[in-house]
Amino acid sequence: MMKKIVCLAAASALMAMGSAFAQDTADKDRDVRKDNRDIRQDKKDLRRDRKDVREDKAALRKDQRELRREVKEGDKAGAAAERREVARDKADLRRDEKDVRRDRKDVRKDRRERNQDKKG
């Protein structure tokens, strides 16, 4: 009788350990999938921000050409307006470049977390 009880207890313990291991693995896989989703979203943000930077640089070049033309023609009021536009474009470009750096940092962080979850 005692032998049957010990065997039953051992079998129960093995089943509990097996299910705990299976849950741990499932949680780990879930973390990896979440990290992969985060990486994809960050890369999407990065592409969008790089596009914004390209557009800002094009707008800045255009406004600088217009400023040179206004100065050459001697239009002080027009030149002042173009200087304000150039300043706004530069500020916008700085903000977008900062977003690009932040998104790159997020991608690196998410990759590190994913790799730790895979090892873990």
Contacts in CASP RR format, 6 or more apart in sequence:
PFRMAT RR
TARGET T0000
AUTHOR 0000-0000-0000
METHOD contacts of the structure
MODEL  1
MMKKIVCLAAASALMAMGSAFAQDTADKDRDVRKDNRDIRQDKKDLRRDR
KDVREDKAALRKDQRELRREVKEGDKAGAAAERREVARDKADLRRDEKDV
RRDRKDVRKDRRERNQDKKG
28 117 0 8 1.000
28 118 0 8 1.000
28 120 0 8 1.000
31 113 0 8 1.000
31 117 0 8 1.000
32 114 0 8 1.000
32 117 0 8 1.000
32 118 0 8 1.000
35 110 0 8 1.000
35 111 0 8 1.000
35 113 0 8 1.000
35 114 0 8 1.000
35 117 0 8 1.000
36 114 0 8 1.000
38 106 0 8 1.000
38 110 0 8 1.000
39 107 0 8 1.000
39 110 0 8 1.000
39 111 0 8 1.000
39 114 0 8 1.000
42 103 0 8 1.000
42 106 0 8 1.000
42 107 0 8 1.000
42 110 0 8 1.000
43 107 0 8 1.000
45 99 0 8 1.000
45 103 0 8 1.000
45 106 0 8 1.000
46 100 0 8 1.000
46 103 0 8 1.000
46 104 0 8 1.000
46 107 0 8 1.000
49 96 0 8 1.000
49 99 0 8 1.000
49 100 0 8 1.000
49 103 0 8 1.000
50 100 0 8 1.000
52 96 0 8 1.000
52 99 0 8 1.000
53 93 0 8 1.000
53 96 0 8 1.000
53 97 0 8 1.000
53 100 0 8 1.000
56 89 0 8 1.000
56 92 0 8 1.000
56 93 0 8 1.000
56 96 0 8 1.000
57 93 0 8 1.000
59 89 0 8 1.000
60 86 0 8 1.000
60 89 0 8 1.000
60 90 0 8 1.000
60 93 0 8 1.000
63 82 0 8 1.000
63 85 0 8 1.000
63 86 0 8 1.000
63 89 0 8 1.000
64 86 0 8 1.000
66 82 0 8 1.000
66 85 0 8 1.000
67 79 0 8 1.000
67 82 0 8 1.000
67 83 0 8 1.000
67 85 0 8 1.000
67 86 0 8 1.000
70 78 0 8 1.000
70 79 0 8 1.000
70 81 0 8 1.000
70 82 0 8 1.000
71 79 0 8 1.000
END
